[in-house]
Amino acid sequence: MRLVAAAAVILALAGCEGFNGSFDDGEGSVLDNSNRAYYRDDEPLVQAKVQFLEGNYGRSYRLFDKALDVTPADPAALLGYAASADMLGRFDKADRAYQKLRPIIGNRIEFHNNYGYSLLLRGDLVGARQHFLIAYEMDPSNERATNNLELLRNSVNFPKRAPGDLRGI
């Protein structure tokens, strides 16, 4: 009798759609997600900032790129990625990051300081001055904006040499 009752319960549960639906492998469980890495919180972003401050721009560039894999529209990660790319001379990569940043934080002092510095590194002193002045007008007490304008002033006074001027040294 017990055997018959147990068999009846098993058959009843096996025929129940809720039972099969909650324990079977759904479509989402068999998708290949091996190309995704798990990062605790902002681990790549924190490490990237440390590497940038230490002057390890190649490492910071890779870590900011990982941070962008986790959160593609993160302004801090985009700004760090662009700054790292600038320091490596990868202005093509920096430009893409600045294009993504413009609608997000395009009217903030951080954007104008960083983009102005990027233009300064490229030799576009007029464009750099425009962005540095915008940043300074937003907050005249901002130390970075003041330092960038001083750096620009010093860059203008720097002697310009032709590529072959140092051959005799």
C-alpha positions as CSV (number, residue, x, y, z in Angstrom):
1,M,0.0,0.0,0.0
2,R,2.8,2.4,0.8
3,L,4.5,1.6,-2.4
4,V,1.4,2.4,-4.4
5,A,0.9,5.7,-2.5
6,A,4.6,6.7,-3.1
7,A,4.2,5.9,-6.8
8,A,1.1,8.0,-7.0
9,V,2.8,11.0,-5.4
10,I,5.8,10.7,-7.7
11,L,3.6,10.5,-10.8
12,A,1.5,13.5,-9.7
13,L,4.7,15.6,-9.1
14,A,6.3,14.5,-12.4
15,G,3.2,15.6,-14.3
16,C,3.1,19.0,-12.6
17,E,4.4,21.7,-14.8
18,G,5.6,23.8,-11.9
19,F,7.8,21.0,-10.6
20,N,9.6,20.6,-14.0
21,G,9.8,24.3,-14.7
22,S,11.5,25.2,-11.4
23,F,14.1,22.5,-11.5
24,D,15.0,22.0,-15.1
25,D,17.8,23.8,-17.0
26,G,16.3,26.9,-18.7
27,E,17.7,28.5,-21.8
28,G,19.7,31.1,-19.7
29,S,21.6,28.4,-17.8
30,V,23.2,26.9,-20.9
31,L,24.4,30.2,-22.4
32,D,28.2,30.5,-22.8
33,N,29.4,33.3,-20.6
34,S,33.0,32.2,-20.3
35,N,34.2,35.6,-21.7
36,R,32.9,37.5,-18.7
37,A,35.0,38.0,-15.6
38,Y,33.7,38.7,-12.2
39,Y,35.1,41.6,-10.3
40,R,34.2,42.5,-6.7
41,D,32.7,46.0,-6.6
42,D,35.1,48.5,-8.1
43,E,38.3,46.4,-7.8
44,P,39.7,47.1,-11.3
45,L,38.8,50.8,-10.9
46,V,40.6,51.2,-7.6
47,Q,43.7,49.3,-8.8
48,A,43.7,51.4,-12.0
49,K,43.7,54.7,-10.1
50,V,46.6,53.5,-7.9
51,Q,48.6,52.4,-11.0
52,F,47.9,55.8,-12.7
53,L,49.1,57.7,-9.6
54,E,52.3,55.7,-9.5
55,G,52.9,56.5,-13.2
56,N,52.3,53.0,-14.5
57,Y,50.2,54.2,-17.4
58,G,50.2,50.9,-19.3
59,R,48.9,49.0,-16.3
60,S,46.4,51.7,-15.5
61,Y,45.2,51.7,-19.2
62,R,44.5,47.9,-19.0
63,L,42.8,48.1,-15.6
64,F,40.6,51.0,-16.7
65,D,39.7,48.9,-19.7
66,K,38.7,46.1,-17.4
67,A,36.6,48.5,-15.4
68,L,34.9,49.6,-18.5
69,D,34.1,45.9,-19.3
70,V,32.2,45.8,-16.0
71,T,30.5,49.2,-16.3
72,P,30.9,50.6,-19.8
73,A,29.4,54.1,-19.1
74,D,31.2,54.7,-15.8
75,P,32.5,58.3,-15.9
76,A,35.4,57.7,-13.6
77,A,36.6,54.7,-15.6
78,L,36.2,56.5,-18.9
79,L,38.1,59.6,-17.6
80,G,40.9,57.4,-16.3
81,Y,41.0,55.3,-19.5
82,A,41.3,58.5,-21.5
83,A,44.0,60.0,-19.3
84,S,46.0,56.8,-19.4
85,A,45.6,56.6,-23.2
86,D,46.8,60.2,-23.4
87,M,49.9,59.5,-21.3
88,L,50.7,56.5,-23.6
89,G,50.2,58.7,-26.7
90,R,47.2,56.7,-27.8
91,F,45.1,59.7,-28.7
92,D,42.8,57.7,-30.9
93,K,41.6,55.6,-27.9
94,A,41.5,58.8,-25.7
95,D,39.3,60.5,-28.3
96,R,36.8,57.7,-28.2
97,A,36.6,57.9,-24.4
98,Y,36.2,61.7,-24.5
99,Q,33.4,61.3,-27.1
100,K,31.6,59.0,-24.7
101,L,32.2,61.3,-21.8
102,R,31.0,64.5,-23.4
103,P,27.3,63.8,-23.1
104,I,27.8,62.4,-19.5
105,I,30.1,65.0,-17.9
106,G,30.9,67.3,-20.7
107,N,30.2,70.5,-18.7
108,R,32.2,69.6,-15.6
109,I,35.6,70.9,-14.6
110,E,37.1,67.4,-14.6
111,F,36.3,67.0,-18.3
112,H,37.7,70.3,-19.3
113,N,40.9,69.9,-17.3
114,N,41.5,66.4,-18.7
115,Y,40.5,67.2,-22.3
116,G,42.6,70.4,-22.2
117,Y,45.6,68.4,-21.0
118,S,45.1,65.9,-23.8
119,L,45.1,68.7,-26.3
120,L,48.2,70.2,-24.7
121,L,50.0,66.8,-25.0
122,R,49.1,66.8,-28.7
123,G,50.5,70.3,-29.2
124,D,47.1,72.0,-29.7
125,L,47.8,74.9,-27.4
126,V,44.9,77.0,-28.5
127,G,42.4,74.2,-27.9
128,A,44.0,73.4,-24.6
129,R,43.7,77.1,-23.5
130,Q,40.0,77.1,-24.3
131,H,39.3,74.1,-22.1
132,F,41.6,75.3,-19.3
133,L,39.9,78.7,-19.3
134,I,36.4,77.1,-19.1
135,A,37.6,75.0,-16.2
136,Y,39.1,78.0,-14.5
137,E,35.9,80.1,-14.9
138,M,33.9,77.2,-13.4
139,D,36.0,77.3,-10.2
140,P,38.9,79.8,-10.0
141,S,40.0,78.3,-6.7
142,N,40.5,74.9,-8.3
143,E,44.2,74.1,-7.9
144,R,44.3,71.8,-11.0
145,A,42.8,74.4,-13.2
146,T,45.3,77.0,-12.0
147,N,48.2,74.6,-12.5
148,N,47.1,73.7,-16.0
149,L,47.0,77.4,-17.0
150,E,50.5,77.8,-15.6
151,L,51.7,74.7,-17.4
152,L,50.2,76.1,-20.6
153,R,52.0,79.4,-20.0
154,N,55.3,77.5,-19.6
155,S,54.6,75.5,-22.7
156,V,54.2,78.6,-24.8
157,N,57.6,79.9,-23.7
158,F,59.3,76.6,-24.4
159,P,61.7,76.8,-27.4
160,K,60.5,75.0,-30.5
161,R,63.2,73.0,-32.2
162,A,63.4,71.1,-35.5
163,P,63.8,67.3,-35.2
164,G,67.4,67.5,-36.4
165,D,68.6,70.2,-34.0
166,L,70.1,67.8,-31.5
167,R,72.3,65.8,-33.9
168,G,75.5,67.4,-32.6
169,I,75.0,66.3,-29.0
